[in-house]
């Protein structure tokens, strides 16, 4: 490269740097930095409620073998040895291994599995037939609950995937030591939510509450 060409390259890089520095702060801010409106009216989410009721009914069929604890590794059937092997390990290790384990299942759309556009499967159904994005999130949620992670520390979160034109997607978020982590069937690693820029949260839900997410103005 000539000195003239080198000078041009440096100039272009300097201009690009100035453009980045001059961007407004919100342009580089994760969409996971937002305000939340909390509600306890989860009955308005029938697919989630139906999944919880079906899980409860299915898990109770194992009460005579596994006891009456709603969330137990025994009730995960073929997953139980894997999940039980994580007991006592650090929370982030549990999350990473459960995320990887569930993500090995093939992605299958609800219309193929169930003949409907949107069906929220229990972990039992997912083990038998695999599923789509919310089914991965539910399976991970149930597995972590079986390891003792409190309901209050987790949510199924519905987001828009801005890389795919705003298509609706579901992930699991877990709170650990004041940080928010994402478990996602589209991302191999468990990631801090604030390091993800292409998901725009719409709402999140667990067994007792739901939250509407509003962008900070």
VENHU-V342109 format. One record per run of one state. SS is the DSSP state (a for helix, b for strand, c for the rest). FROM is the first residue (numbers start at 1). TO is the last residue. If there is no record, write none. Layout:
BEGIN
SS:FROM:TO / SS:FROM:TO
END
This chain:
BEGIN
c:1:2 / a:3:22 / c:23:24 / a:25:28 / c:29:33 / b:34:39 / c:40:41 / a:42:44 / c:45:45 / a:46:60 / c:61:62 / a:63:66 / c:67:72 / a:73:84 / c:85:90 / a:91:103 / c:104:106 / b:107:107 / c:108:109 / a:110:113 / c:114:122 / a:123:129 / c:130:130 / b:131:131 / c:132:132 / a:133:146 / c:147:150 / a:151:153 / b:154:161 / a:162:164 / c:165:166 / b:167:176 / c:177:178 / b:179:184 / c:185:186 / b:187:192 / a:193:195 / c:196:198 / b:199:205 / c:206:209 / b:210:215 / c:216:217
END
